[in-house]
Amino acid sequence: MSANVYPLRKLYRYPGRYITIPSDASVKAEEVQEWVKNGAAKKQDEIWKLVEEHFCNLKTREEGTFLLGTRLPTVLDIIVSIIAHYGPCWPDDPPVR
């Protein structure tokens, strides 16, 4: 999950590093960078929704269990909670919708 989320952060924060716009292009660099930022924000939303759907809609999981269905937290629970807590709220990150 973090392998998909963190590269999107860099795309969102620094879109100019990843694109080259010819000087004779009919579109401004700022406009293209905004498209890249919007695309990165949209993809990040899709990833978080996928994670949420997977872990929140497990019909086989009992009430009061963790992500893997265990009674005690696993490393996965810790990693997902850290990414969810610190991930969406860093300055200049795309807004979580």
Helices and strands as residue ranges (DSSP letters): H 2-13, G 15-17, H 29-56, H 75-86
